[in-house]
Amino acid sequence: MFGATCSILSNVINDRAISTQHADADGVYDKITSFEFVFILHLMRDIMGTTNDLYLALQRKSQDILNAMHLVLTIKALVKKYRELENVQLFCGKYDIDIPDMSARYTSGRGRACHQRDHITIEHHLWVNIFTFICDSQLQELNNIFKEDVMEL
């Protein structure tokens, strides 16, 4: 759906007859073709999608505890493995999305770098502000539901 969405936005951007939607479409296109958006998109699809599968499996009346435990282990492994960014980089290559220099200074929003007090890199922002927050919240939720003693049992 990503390719189709980009194609439609490009058509709206290039169609000068719709001047009121041109600027909105241009802004949306810039956002969804950014590396940060793609990074978050993949996190949502991979980690949260698998977590949703687990919750659905647990809600079925004919629960298969082995399948549920397998999903828990899969989610935990996925969270730990995600640091490689391979899927995100392949996706960016497919859709010609620029991959930023991870050691460059991160600027939030539309602000200028000189107005930011903290001097963090793009890599730090992705791993600490986004990835770690999402992973920690998912792991905390899983750990609250599946305590270690229950997993051993």
N, CA, C and O atoms as a GROMACS GRO file, in nm:
protein
  612
    1MET      N    1   0.082  -0.120   0.000
    1MET     CA    2   0.000   0.000   0.000
    1MET      C    3   0.086   0.126   0.000
    1MET      O    4   0.040   0.233  -0.040
    2PHE      N    5   0.211   0.114   0.045
    2PHE     CA    6   0.298   0.230   0.052
    2PHE      C    7   0.321   0.288  -0.088
    2PHE      O    8   0.311   0.410  -0.108
    3GLY      N    9   0.351   0.202  -0.185
    3GLY     CA   10   0.376   0.248  -0.321
    3GLY      C   11   0.253   0.315  -0.382
    3GLY      O   12   0.265   0.419  -0.447
    4ALA      N   13   0.137   0.257  -0.360
    4ALA     CA   14   0.013   0.314  -0.414
    4ALA      C   15  -0.016   0.450  -0.349
    4ALA      O   16  -0.060   0.543  -0.416
    5THR      N   17   0.008   0.460  -0.219
    5THR     CA   18  -0.014   0.586  -0.149
    5THR      C   19   0.079   0.695  -0.202
    5THR      O   20   0.036   0.808  -0.225
    6CYS      N   21   0.205   0.661  -0.222
    6CYS     CA   22   0.301   0.757  -0.278
    6CYS      C   23   0.262   0.800  -0.418
    6CYS      O   24   0.275   0.917  -0.455
    7SER      N   25   0.213   0.705  -0.496
    7SER     CA   26   0.171   0.735  -0.634
    7SER      C   27   0.053   0.833  -0.635
    7SER      O   28   0.051   0.927  -0.714
    8ILE      N   29  -0.043   0.810  -0.550
    8ILE     CA   30  -0.160   0.899  -0.543
    8ILE      C   31  -0.119   1.038  -0.497
    8ILE      O   32  -0.164   1.138  -0.552
    9LEU      N   33  -0.034   1.044  -0.396
    9LEU     CA   34   0.013   1.175  -0.348
    9LEU      C   35   0.091   1.248  -0.456
    9LEU      O   36   0.077   1.369  -0.471
   10SER      N   37   0.173   1.176  -0.532
   10SER     CA   38   0.247   1.238  -0.642
   10SER      C   39   0.153   1.294  -0.747
   10SER      O   40   0.176   1.402  -0.802
   11ASN      N   41   0.046   1.220  -0.776
   11ASN     CA   42  -0.053   1.269  -0.874
   11ASN      C   43  -0.120   1.398  -0.826
   11ASN      O   44  -0.140   1.491  -0.904
   12VAL      N   45  -0.154   1.402  -0.698
   12VAL     CA   46  -0.216   1.523  -0.641
   12VAL      C   47  -0.117   1.639  -0.644
   12VAL      O   48  -0.154   1.752  -0.675
   13ILE      N   49   0.009   1.610  -0.612
   13ILE     CA   50   0.112   1.715  -0.612
   13ILE      C   51   0.132   1.771  -0.753
   13ILE      O   52   0.146   1.892  -0.770
   14ASN      N   53   0.132   1.684  -0.851
   14ASN     CA   54   0.158   1.726  -0.990
   14ASN      C   55   0.036   1.785  -1.059
   14ASN      O   56   0.050   1.852  -1.162
   15ASP      N   57  -0.084   1.762  -1.005
   15ASP     CA   58  -0.206   1.816  -1.064
   15ASP      C   59  -0.229   1.958  -1.010
   15ASP      O   60  -0.280   1.975  -0.899
   16ARG      N   61  -0.190   2.055  -1.085
   16ARG     CA   62  -0.199   2.196  -1.041
   16ARG      C   63  -0.343   2.248  -1.031
   16ARG      O   64  -0.366   2.355  -0.976
   17ALA      N   65  -0.439   2.172  -1.085
   17ALA     CA   66  -0.579   2.216  -1.079
   17ALA      C   67  -0.633   2.212  -0.936
   17ALA      O   68  -0.727   2.284  -0.902
   18ILE      N   69  -0.575   2.129  -0.853
   18ILE     CA   70  -0.620   2.115  -0.714
   18ILE      C   71  -0.520   2.188  -0.625
   18ILE      O   72  -0.446   2.124  -0.550
   19SER      N   73  -0.517   2.318  -0.631
   19SER     CA   74  -0.415   2.396  -0.562
   19SER      C   75  -0.428   2.388  -0.409
   19SER      O   76  -0.328   2.397  -0.338
   20THR      N   77  -0.549   2.371  -0.358
   20THR     CA   78  -0.566   2.366  -0.213
   20THR      C   79  -0.511   2.237  -0.154
   20THR      O   80  -0.463   2.237  -0.041
   21GLN      N   81  -0.516   2.129  -0.229
   21GLN     CA   82  -0.468   2.000  -0.180
   21GLN      C   83  -0.321   1.978  -0.214
   21GLN      O   84  -0.258   1.887  -0.159
   22HIS      N   85  -0.267   2.058  -0.303
   22HIS     CA   86  -0.129   2.043  -0.348
   22HIS      C   87  -0.030   2.053  -0.231
   22HIS      O   88   0.056   1.967  -0.215
   23ALA      N   89  -0.043   2.155  -0.151
   23ALA     CA   90   0.050   2.176  -0.040
   23ALA      C   91   0.036   2.068   0.066
   23ALA      O   92   0.135   2.019   0.121
   24ASP      N   93  -0.088   2.030   0.096
   24ASP     CA   94  -0.111   1.924   0.195
   24ASP      C   95  -0.050   1.792   0.148
   24ASP      O   96   0.017   1.722   0.225
   25ALA      N   97  -0.073   1.758   0.022
   25ALA     CA   98  -0.020   1.633  -0.034
   25ALA      C   99   0.133   1.635  -0.034
   25ALA      O  100   0.198   1.533  -0.008
   26ASP      N  101   0.190   1.750  -0.064
   26ASP     CA  102   0.336   1.764  -0.066
   26ASP      C  103   0.394   1.742   0.075
   26ASP      O  104   0.496   1.675   0.091
   27GLY      N  105   0.329   1.799   0.174
   27GLY     CA  106   0.374   1.782   0.312
   27GLY      C  107   0.363   1.638   0.358
   27GLY      O  108   0.454   1.585   0.423
   28VAL      N  109   0.252   1.574   0.326
   28VAL     CA  110   0.233   1.434   0.365
   28VAL      C  111   0.334   1.345   0.294
   28VAL      O  112   0.390   1.254   0.355
   29TYR      N  113   0.359   1.371   0.166
   29TYR     CA  114   0.456   1.292   0.090
   29TYR      C  115   0.596   1.304   0.151
   29TYR      O  116   0.668   1.204   0.164
   30ASP      N  117   0.633   1.425   0.190
   30ASP     CA  118   0.764   1.445   0.253
   30ASP      C  119   0.776   1.366   0.384
   30ASP      O  120   0.880   1.308   0.413
   31LYS      N  121   0.668   1.364   0.461
   31LYS     CA  122   0.671   1.294   0.590
   31LYS      C  123   0.678   1.143   0.572
   31LYS      O  124   0.760   1.077   0.637
   32ILE      N  125   0.593   1.087   0.484
   32ILE     CA  126   0.590   0.941   0.473
   32ILE      C  127   0.710   0.885   0.398
   32ILE      O  128   0.738   0.765   0.406
   33THR      N  129   0.782   0.969   0.326
   33THR     CA  130   0.903   0.922   0.258
   33THR      C  131   1.029   0.958   0.337
   33THR      O  132   1.138   0.963   0.282
   34SER      N  133   1.012   0.983   0.465
   34SER     CA  134   1.128   1.010   0.551
   34SER      C  135   1.172   0.879   0.616
   34SER      O  136   1.091   0.789   0.638
   35PHE      N  137   1.299   0.870   0.646
   35PHE     CA  138   1.354   0.750   0.710
   35PHE      C  139   1.289   0.725   0.845
   35PHE      O  140   1.261   0.610   0.879
   36GLU      N  141   1.264   0.829   0.922
   36GLU     CA  142   1.203   0.813   1.054
   36GLU      C  143   1.065   0.751   1.044
   36GLU      O  144   1.029   0.664   1.124
   37PHE      N  145   0.986   0.796   0.947
   37PHE     CA  146   0.852   0.739   0.929
   37PHE      C  147   0.860   0.592   0.893
   37PHE      O  148   0.786   0.510   0.948
   38VAL      N  149   0.952   0.558   0.802
   38VAL     CA  150   0.968   0.418   0.760
   38VAL      C  151   1.014   0.333   0.878
   38VAL      O  152   0.968   0.220   0.895
   39PHE      N  153   1.103   0.386   0.959
   39PHE     CA  154   1.151   0.316   1.078
   39PHE      C  155   1.034   0.285   1.171
   39PHE      O  156   1.019   0.171   1.216
   40ILE      N  157   0.952   0.384   1.199
   40ILE     CA  158   0.836   0.365   1.288
   40ILE      C  159   0.735   0.271   1.224
   40ILE      O  160   0.676   0.187   1.292
   41LEU      N  161   0.715   0.283   1.094
   41LEU     CA  162   0.622   0.197   1.021
   41LEU      C  163   0.662   0.050   1.036
   41LEU      O  164   0.577  -0.035   1.063
   42HIS      N  165   0.790   0.022   1.020
   42HIS     CA  166   0.836  -0.115   1.034
   42HIS      C  167   0.825  -0.165   1.179
   42HIS      O  168   0.792  -0.281   1.203
   43LEU      N  169   0.853  -0.079   1.273
   43LEU     CA  170   0.835  -0.118   1.414
   43LEU      C  171   0.690  -0.156   1.441
   43LEU      O  172   0.661  -0.258   1.504
   44MET      N  173   0.600  -0.072   1.394
   44MET     CA  174   0.458  -0.097   1.416
   44MET      C  175   0.416  -0.229   1.352
   44MET      O  176   0.346  -0.310   1.413
   45ARG      N  177   0.459  -0.252   1.228
   45ARG     CA  178   0.420  -0.373   1.157
   45ARG      C  179   0.482  -0.497   1.219
   45ARG      O  180   0.411  -0.595   1.244
   46ASP      N  181   0.609  -0.494   1.244
   46ASP     CA  182   0.679  -0.615   1.288
   46ASP      C  183   0.654  -0.649   1.434
   46ASP      O  184   0.613  -0.761   1.465
   47ILE      N  185   0.678  -0.555   1.522
   47ILE     CA  186   0.670  -0.585   1.664
   47ILE      C  187   0.525  -0.584   1.713
   47ILE      O  188   0.480  -0.679   1.776
   48MET      N  189   0.454  -0.478   1.684
   48MET     CA  190   0.319  -0.467   1.736
   48MET      C  191   0.223  -0.562   1.664
   48MET      O  192   0.126  -0.608   1.723
   49GLY      N  193   0.251  -0.591   1.537
   49GLY     CA  194   0.168  -0.688   1.465
   49GLY      C  195   0.179  -0.827   1.526
   49GLY      O  196   0.079  -0.897   1.539
   50THR      N  197   0.300  -0.867   1.562
   50THR     CA  198   0.321  -0.997   1.625
   50THR      C  199   0.258  -1.000   1.764
   50THR      O  200   0.202  -1.102   1.803
   51THR      N  201   0.267  -0.890   1.837
   51THR     CA  202   0.203  -0.883   1.968
   51THR      C  203   0.052  -0.898   1.955
   51THR      O  204  -0.012  -0.965   2.036
   52ASN      N  205  -0.005  -0.836   1.854
   52ASN     CA  206  -0.149  -0.848   1.830
   52ASN      C  207  -0.186  -0.993   1.800
   52ASN      O  208  -0.289  -1.041   1.847
   53ASP      N  209  -0.103  -1.065   1.722
   53ASP     CA  210  -0.128  -1.207   1.695
   53ASP      C  211  -0.132  -1.286   1.825
   53ASP      O  212  -0.214  -1.376   1.842
   54LEU      N  213  -0.041  -1.252   1.916
   54LEU     CA  214  -0.038  -1.320   2.046
   54LEU      C  215  -0.168  -1.297   2.123
   54LEU      O  216  -0.227  -1.391   2.175
   55TYR      N  217  -0.211  -1.172   2.130
   55TYR     CA  218  -0.334  -1.142   2.204
   55TYR      C  219  -0.454  -1.212   2.142
   55TYR      O  220  -0.542  -1.261   2.214
   56LEU      N  221  -0.458  -1.219   2.009
   56LEU     CA  222  -0.569  -1.289   1.943
   56LEU      C  223  -0.565  -1.438   1.974
   56LEU      O  224  -0.668  -1.501   1.996
   57ALA      N  225  -0.444  -1.496   1.974
   57ALA     CA  226  -0.430  -1.638   2.005
   57ALA      C  227  -0.476  -1.668   2.147
   57ALA      O  228  -0.538  -1.772   2.172
   58LEU      N  229  -0.447  -1.578   2.238
   58LEU     CA  230  -0.484  -1.600   2.378
   58LEU      C  231  -0.634  -1.582   2.402
   58LEU      O  232  -0.687  -1.634   2.500
   59GLN      N  233  -0.702  -1.510   2.314
   59GLN     CA  234  -0.845  -1.487   2.332
   59GLN      C  235  -0.931  -1.600   2.275
   59GLN      O  236  -1.049  -1.610   2.308
   60ARG      N  237  -0.873  -1.685   2.192
   60ARG     CA  238  -0.948  -1.796   2.134
   60ARG      C  239  -0.986  -1.895   2.244
   60ARG      O  240  -0.911  -1.917   2.339
   61LYS      N  241  -1.104  -1.954   2.227
   61LYS     CA  242  -1.148  -2.051   2.327
   61LYS      C  243  -1.063  -2.178   2.322
   61LYS      O  244  -1.039  -2.241   2.425
   62SER      N  245  -1.017  -2.215   2.203
   62SER     CA  246  -0.933  -2.334   2.191
   62SER      C  247  -0.786  -2.292   2.193
   62SER      O  248  -0.713  -2.310   2.095
   63GLN      N  249  -0.744  -2.235   2.306
   63GLN     CA  250  -0.608  -2.184   2.318
   63GLN      C  251  -0.508  -2.297   2.312
   63GLN      O  252  -0.522  -2.399   2.379
   64ASP      N  253  -0.407  -2.277   2.230
   64ASP     CA  254  -0.296  -2.370   2.222
   64ASP      C  255  -0.179  -2.304   2.294
   64ASP      O  256  -0.114  -2.214   2.239
   65ILE      N  257  -0.153  -2.348   2.416
   65ILE     CA  258  -0.054  -2.280   2.500
   65ILE      C  259   0.085  -2.284   2.438
   65ILE      O  260   0.162  -2.190   2.456
   66LEU      N  261   0.117  -2.390   2.366
   66LEU     CA  262   0.249  -2.397   2.301
   66LEU      C  263   0.264  -2.290   2.193
   66LEU      O  264   0.369  -2.228   2.180
   67ASN      N  265   0.159  -2.270   2.116
   67ASN     CA  266   0.163  -2.164   2.014
   67ASN      C  267   0.173  -2.027   2.078
   67ASN      O  268   0.246  -1.941   2.028
   68ALA      N  269   0.102  -2.005   2.186
   68ALA     CA  270   0.108  -1.876   2.255
   68ALA      C  271   0.248  -1.851   2.309
   68ALA      O  272   0.301  -1.741   2.296
   69MET      N  273   0.309  -1.953   2.370
   69MET     CA  274   0.444  -1.938   2.423
   69MET      C  275   0.545  -1.916   2.310
   69MET      O  276   0.641  -1.841   2.326
   70HIS      N  277   0.523  -1.981   2.197
   70HIS     CA  278   0.610  -1.961   2.081
   70HIS      C  279   0.600  -1.816   2.033
   70HIS      O  280   0.702  -1.755   1.997
   71LEU      N  281   0.479  -1.760   2.032
   71LEU     CA  282   0.462  -1.621   1.992
   71LEU      C  283   0.534  -1.526   2.089
   71LEU      O  284   0.592  -1.427   2.047
   72VAL      N  285   0.529  -1.556   2.218
   72VAL     CA  286   0.599  -1.472   2.316
   72VAL      C  287   0.749  -1.474   2.287
   72VAL      O  288   0.813  -1.368   2.283
   73LEU      N  289   0.804  -1.592   2.267
   73LEU     CA  290   0.948  -1.603   2.238
   73LEU      C  291   0.983  -1.535   2.106
   73LEU      O  292   1.090  -1.475   2.094
   74THR      N  293   0.895  -1.545   2.007
   74THR     CA  294   0.918  -1.479   1.878
   74THR      C  295   0.921  -1.328   1.893
   74THR      O  296   1.006  -1.261   1.833
   75ILE      N  297   0.831  -1.275   1.970
   75ILE     CA  298   0.826  -1.130   1.992
   75ILE      C  299   0.953  -1.083   2.062
   75ILE      O  300   1.014  -0.984   2.022
   76LYS      N  301   0.993  -1.154   2.164
   76LYS     CA  302   1.114  -1.116   2.237
   76LYS      C  303   1.237  -1.121   2.146
   76LYS      O  304   1.322  -1.032   2.152
   77ALA      N  305   1.247  -1.224   2.063
   77ALA     CA  306   1.360  -1.235   1.970
   77ALA      C  307   1.355  -1.124   1.866
   77ALA      O  308   1.459  -1.068   1.829
   78LEU      N  309   1.236  -1.091   1.819
   78LEU     CA  310   1.221  -0.985   1.719
   78LEU      C  311   1.263  -0.850   1.774
   78LEU      O  312   1.330  -0.773   1.706
   79VAL      N  313   1.225  -0.823   1.897
   79VAL     CA  314   1.263  -0.696   1.959
   79VAL      C  315   1.416  -0.686   1.972
   79VAL      O  316   1.475  -0.582   1.944
   80LYS      N  317   1.478  -0.795   2.013
   80LYS     CA  318   1.624  -0.794   2.030
   80LYS      C  319   1.697  -0.785   1.897
   80LYS      O  320   1.804  -0.724   1.889
   81LYS      N  321   1.640  -0.844   1.792
   81LYS     CA  322   1.706  -0.849   1.661
   81LYS      C  323   1.687  -0.722   1.579
   81LYS      O  324   1.762  -0.698   1.484
   82TYR      N  325   1.591  -0.642   1.613
   82TYR     CA  326   1.551  -0.530   1.528
   82TYR      C  327   1.661  -0.426   1.508
   82TYR      O  328   1.653  -0.347   1.414
   83ARG      N  329   1.760  -0.424   1.591
   83ARG     CA  330   1.866  -0.324   1.583
   83ARG      C  331   1.940  -0.326   1.450
   83ARG      O  332   2.006  -0.228   1.415
   84GLU      N  333   1.932  -0.435   1.375
   84GLU     CA  334   2.006  -0.447   1.250
   84GLU      C  335   1.955  -0.353   1.141
   84GLU      O  336   2.032  -0.316   1.052
   85LEU      N  337   1.832  -0.314   1.144
   85LEU     CA  338   1.771  -0.221   1.048
   85LEU      C  339   1.770  -0.271   0.904
   85LEU      O  340   1.745  -0.192   0.812
   86GLU      N  341   1.795  -0.399   0.882
   86GLU     CA  342   1.804  -0.451   0.746
   86GLU      C  343   1.674  -0.431   0.668
   86GLU      O  344   1.678  -0.385   0.554
   87ASN      N  345   1.560  -0.465   0.728
   87ASN     CA  346   1.431  -0.450   0.659
   87ASN      C  347   1.402  -0.304   0.626
   87ASN      O  348   1.350  -0.275   0.518
   88VAL      N  349   1.434  -0.215   0.717
   88VAL     CA  350   1.408  -0.072   0.694
   88VAL      C  351   1.495  -0.022   0.579
   88VAL      O  352   1.447   0.053   0.494
   89GLN      N  353   1.622  -0.063   0.576
   89GLN     CA  354   1.711  -0.018   0.470
   89GLN      C  355   1.669  -0.074   0.334
   89GLN      O  356   1.677  -0.003   0.234
   90LEU      N  357   1.624  -0.198   0.329
   90LEU     CA  358   1.576  -0.256   0.204
   90LEU      C  359   1.453  -0.183   0.154
   90LEU      O  360   1.440  -0.156   0.035
   91PHE      N  361   1.363  -0.151   0.246
   91PHE     CA  362   1.241  -0.078   0.210
   91PHE      C  363   1.276   0.060   0.155
   91PHE      O  364   1.220   0.103   0.054
   92CYS      N  365   1.369   0.128   0.221
   92CYS     CA  366   1.411   0.261   0.176
   92CYS      C  367   1.474   0.253   0.037
   92CYS      O  368   1.451   0.340  -0.046
   93GLY      N  369   1.553   0.150   0.013
   93GLY     CA  370   1.613   0.132  -0.119
   93GLY      C  371   1.508   0.107  -0.226
   93GLY      O  372   1.519   0.159  -0.337
   94LYS      N  373   1.407   0.029  -0.193
   94LYS     CA  374   1.300  -0.003  -0.289
   94LYS      C  375   1.223   0.122  -0.330
   94LYS      O  376   1.186   0.137  -0.447
   95TYR      N  377   1.198   0.211  -0.235
   95TYR     CA  378   1.118   0.331  -0.263
   95TYR      C  379   1.201   0.458  -0.275
   95TYR      O  380   1.147   0.568  -0.271
   96ASP      N  381   1.330   0.442  -0.289
   96ASP     CA  382   1.422   0.555  -0.311
   96ASP      C  383   1.411   0.661  -0.201
   96ASP      O  384   1.403   0.781  -0.229
   97ILE      N  385   1.409   0.614  -0.077
   97ILE     CA  386   1.403   0.702   0.040
   97ILE      C  387   1.544   0.719   0.093
   97ILE      O  388   1.615   0.620   0.114
   98ASP      N  389   1.585   0.842   0.113
   98ASP     CA  390   1.719   0.869   0.162
   98ASP      C  391   1.739   0.814   0.303
   98ASP      O  392   1.655   0.833   0.391
   99ILE      N  393   1.850   0.745   0.321
   99ILE     CA  394   1.888   0.696   0.454
   99ILE      C  395   1.984   0.799   0.511
   99ILE      O  396   2.091   0.823   0.454
  100PRO      N  397   1.948   0.860   0.623
  100PRO     CA  398   2.033   0.968   0.676
  100PRO      C  399   2.165   0.916   0.733
  100PRO      O  400   2.179   0.797   0.764
  101ASP      N  401   2.258   1.004   0.744
  101ASP     CA  402   2.384   0.974   0.812
  101ASP      C  403   2.351   0.964   0.960
  101ASP      O  404   2.314   1.064   1.022
  102MET      N  405   2.364   0.846   1.016
  102MET     CA  406   2.323   0.822   1.153
  102MET      C  407   2.406   0.901   1.254
  102MET      O  408   2.362   0.922   1.367
  103SER      N  409   2.523   0.945   1.214
  103SER     CA  410   2.606   1.022   1.307
  103SER      C  411   2.580   1.173   1.297
  103SER      O  412   2.640   1.251   1.372
  104ALA      N  413   2.491   1.213   1.206
  104ALA     CA  414   2.458   1.356   1.193
  104ALA      C  415   2.373   1.400   1.311
  104ALA      O  416   2.310   1.318   1.378
  105ARG      N  417   2.373   1.528   1.336
  105ARG     CA  418   2.297   1.585   1.448
  105ARG      C  419   2.147   1.578   1.419
  105ARG      O  420   2.103   1.613   1.309
  106TYR      N  421   2.071   1.534   1.517
  106TYR     CA  422   1.927   1.526   1.504
  106TYR      C  423   1.863   1.660   1.539
  106TYR      O  424   1.897   1.721   1.640
  107THR      N  425   1.772   1.705   1.454
  107THR     CA  426   1.695   1.825   1.484
  107THR      C  427   1.548   1.786   1.490
  107THR      O  428   1.497   1.720   1.399
  108SER      N  429   1.481   1.826   1.594
  108SER     CA  430   1.341   1.789   1.610
  108SER      C  431   1.250   1.890   1.541
  108SER      O  432   1.275   2.010   1.543
  109GLY      N  433   1.146   1.837   1.480
  109GLY     CA  434   1.047   1.922   1.414
  109GLY      C  435   1.106   2.010   1.307
  109GLY      O  436   1.195   1.968   1.232
  110ARG      N  437   1.057   2.130   1.299
  110ARG     CA  438   1.105   2.225   1.198
  110ARG      C  439   1.211   2.319   1.254
  110ARG      O  440   1.262   2.406   1.184
  111GLY      N  441   1.243   2.299   1.382
  111GLY     CA  442   1.338   2.388   1.446
  111GLY      C  443   1.478   2.378   1.388
  111GLY      O  444   1.511   2.282   1.319
  112ARG      N  445   1.557   2.476   1.418
  112ARG     CA  446   1.696   2.476   1.374
  112ARG      C  447   1.783   2.406   1.477
  112ARG      O  448   1.752   2.405   1.596
  113ALA      N  449   1.890   2.349   1.429
  113ALA     CA  450   1.982   2.277   1.517
  113ALA      C  451   2.039   2.368   1.624
  113ALA      O  452   2.063   2.324   1.737
  114CYS      N  453   2.063   2.495   1.590
  114CYS     CA  454   2.125   2.586   1.686
  114CYS      C  455   2.030   2.620   1.802
  114CYS      O  456   2.077   2.666   1.907
  115HIS      N  457   1.898   2.598   1.786
  115HIS     CA  458   1.803   2.627   1.892
  115HIS      C  459   1.784   2.509   1.988
  115HIS      O  460   1.718   2.523   2.091
  116GLN      N  461   1.840   2.393   1.955
  116GLN     CA  462   1.827   2.277   2.041
  116GLN      C  463   1.935   2.277   2.147
  116GLN      O  464   2.052   2.306   2.119
  117ARG      N  465   1.895   2.245   2.268
  117ARG     CA  466   1.991   2.243   2.378
  117ARG      C  467   2.073   2.115   2.379
  117ARG      O  468   2.193   2.117   2.407
  118ASP      N  469   2.007   2.003   2.349
  118ASP     CA  470   2.080   1.876   2.351
  118ASP      C  471   2.141   1.849   2.214
  118ASP      O  472   2.085   1.884   2.111
  119HIS      N  473   2.255   1.786   2.216
  119HIS     CA  474   2.328   1.756   2.092
  119HIS      C  475   2.329   1.605   2.072
  119HIS      O  476   2.426   1.537   2.105
  120ILE      N  477   2.217   1.554   2.017
  120ILE     CA  478   2.208   1.410   1.995
  120ILE      C  479   2.215   1.381   1.846
  120ILE      O  480   2.186   1.466   1.763
  121THR      N  481   2.256   1.258   1.814
  121THR     CA  482   2.265   1.216   1.674
  121THR      C  483   2.132   1.154   1.630
  121THR      O  484   2.046   1.125   1.712
  122ILE      N  485   2.120   1.136   1.500
  122ILE     CA  486   2.000   1.071   1.447
  122ILE      C  487   1.991   0.928   1.500
  122ILE      O  488   1.883   0.881   1.535
  123GLU      N  489   2.105   0.860   1.505
  123GLU     CA  490   2.107   0.724   1.557
  123GLU      C  491   2.058   0.719   1.702
  123GLU      O  492   1.979   0.632   1.737
  124HIS      N  493   2.102   0.812   1.784
  124HIS     CA  494   2.058   0.819   1.923
  124HIS      C  495   1.908   0.841   1.930
  124HIS      O  496   1.839   0.777   2.009
  125HIS      N  497   1.857   0.931   1.848
  125HIS     CA  498   1.713   0.959   1.847
  125HIS      C  499   1.634   0.833   1.811
  125HIS      O  500   1.534   0.802   1.876
  126LEU      N  501   1.678   0.761   1.706
  126LEU     CA  502   1.605   0.642   1.664
  126LEU      C  503   1.608   0.534   1.770
  126LEU      O  504   1.505   0.472   1.800
  127TRP      N  505   1.725   0.510   1.828
  127TRP     CA  506   1.737   0.399   1.924
  127TRP      C  507   1.688   0.434   2.062
  127TRP      O  508   1.630   0.348   2.129
  128VAL      N  509   1.709   0.554   2.108
  128VAL     CA  510   1.670   0.588   2.245
  128VAL      C  511   1.528   0.643   2.249
  128VAL      O  512   1.446   0.596   2.328
  129ASN      N  513   1.500   0.739   2.166
  129ASN     CA  514   1.370   0.806   2.173
  129ASN      C  515   1.257   0.724   2.114
  129ASN      O  516   1.144   0.731   2.162
  130ILE      N  517   1.285   0.647   2.010
  130ILE     CA  518   1.177   0.574   1.943
  130ILE      C  519   1.183   0.425   1.975
  130ILE      O  520   1.094   0.370   2.040
  131PHE      N  521   1.289   0.358   1.928
  131PHE     CA  522   1.300   0.213   1.940
  131PHE      C  523   1.294   0.166   2.084
  131PHE      O  524   1.214   0.079   2.118
  132THR      N  525   1.376   0.222   2.169
  132THR     CA  526   1.382   0.178   2.307
  132THR      C  527   1.248   0.199   2.377
  132THR      O  528   1.203   0.113   2.453
  133PHE      N  529   1.185   0.312   2.352
  133PHE     CA  530   1.055   0.340   2.414
  133PHE      C  531   0.952   0.236   2.373
  133PHE      O  532   0.881   0.182   2.458
  134ILE      N  533   0.943   0.207   2.243
  134ILE     CA  534   0.844   0.111   2.195
  134ILE      C  535   0.876  -0.030   2.246
  134ILE      O  536   0.788  -0.102   2.293
  135CYS      N  537   1.003  -0.068   2.236
  135CYS     CA  538   1.042  -0.202   2.281
  135CYS      C  539   1.022  -0.219   2.431
  135CYS      O  540   0.971  -0.322   2.475
  136ASP      N  541   1.060  -0.119   2.508
  136ASP     CA  542   1.042  -0.129   2.652
  136ASP      C  543   0.896  -0.141   2.690
  136ASP      O  544   0.860  -0.218   2.779
  137SER      N  545   0.812  -0.065   2.623
  137SER     CA  546   0.669  -0.072   2.656
  137SER      C  547   0.611  -0.208   2.617
  137SER      O  548   0.528  -0.263   2.690
  138GLN      N  549   0.654  -0.262   2.503
  138GLN     CA  550   0.606  -0.394   2.462
  138GLN      C  551   0.659  -0.503   2.555
  138GLN      O  552   0.584  -0.592   2.596
  139LEU      N  553   0.788  -0.497   2.589
  139LEU     CA  554   0.845  -0.597   2.679
  139LEU      C  555   0.783  -0.589   2.819
  139LEU      O  556   0.759  -0.692   2.882
  140GLN      N  557   0.758  -0.468   2.866
  140GLN     CA  558   0.695  -0.453   2.998
  140GLN      C  559   0.555  -0.514   2.997
  140GLN      O  560   0.515  -0.581   3.092
  141GLU      N  561   0.482  -0.490   2.890
  141GLU     CA  562   0.348  -0.547   2.881
  141GLU      C  563   0.354  -0.699   2.877
  141GLU      O  564   0.275  -0.767   2.943
  142LEU      N  565   0.447  -0.753   2.798
  142LEU     CA  566   0.462  -0.899   2.791
  142LEU      C  567   0.507  -0.957   2.925
  142LEU      O  568   0.456  -1.060   2.968
  143ASN      N  569   0.602  -0.891   2.989
  143ASN     CA  570   0.650  -0.941   3.117
  143ASN      C  571   0.543  -0.934   3.225
  143ASN      O  572   0.541  -1.018   3.315
  144ASN      N  573   0.455  -0.835   3.218
  144ASN     CA  574   0.345  -0.826   3.314
  144ASN      C  575   0.246  -0.940   3.294
  144ASN      O  576   0.190  -0.993   3.390
  145ILE      N  577   0.225  -0.977   3.168
  145ILE     CA  578   0.130  -1.084   3.138
  145ILE      C  579   0.194  -1.221   3.162
  145ILE      O  580   0.131  -1.310   3.219
  146PHE      N  581   0.319  -1.236   3.118
  146PHE     CA  582   0.387  -1.364   3.126
  146PHE      C  583   0.508  -1.353   3.219
  146PHE      O  584   0.618  -1.322   3.175
  147LYS      N  585   0.485  -1.379   3.345
  147LYS     CA  586   0.592  -1.375   3.443
  147LYS      C  587   0.690  -1.490   3.415
  147LYS      O  588   0.654  -1.591   3.354
  148GLU      N  589   0.815  -1.473   3.461
  148GLU     CA  590   0.920  -1.571   3.435
  148GLU      C  591   0.884  -1.710   3.487
  148GLU      O  592   0.908  -1.810   3.418
  149ASP      N  593   0.825  -1.719   3.607
  149ASP     CA  594   0.790  -1.850   3.663
  149ASP      C  595   0.682  -1.920   3.581
  149ASP      O  596   0.681  -2.042   3.571
  150VAL      N  597   0.590  -1.840   3.521
  150VAL     CA  598   0.487  -1.898   3.436
  150VAL      C  599   0.549  -1.948   3.306
  150VAL      O  600   0.510  -2.054   3.255
  151MET      N  601   0.644  -1.873   3.252
  151MET     CA  602   0.710  -1.914   3.128
  151MET      C  603   0.787  -2.043   3.148
  151MET      O  604   0.788  -2.129   3.060
  152GLU      N  605   0.852  -2.058   3.263
  152GLU     CA  606   0.927  -2.181   3.292
  152GLU      C  607   0.834  -2.299   3.304
  152GLU      O  608   0.867  -2.410   3.261
  153LEU      N  609   0.716  -2.277   3.363
  153LEU     CA  610   0.618  -2.382   3.378
  153LEU      C  611   0.570  -2.429   3.242
  153LEU      O  612   0.486  -2.519   3.234
   0.00000   0.00000   0.00000
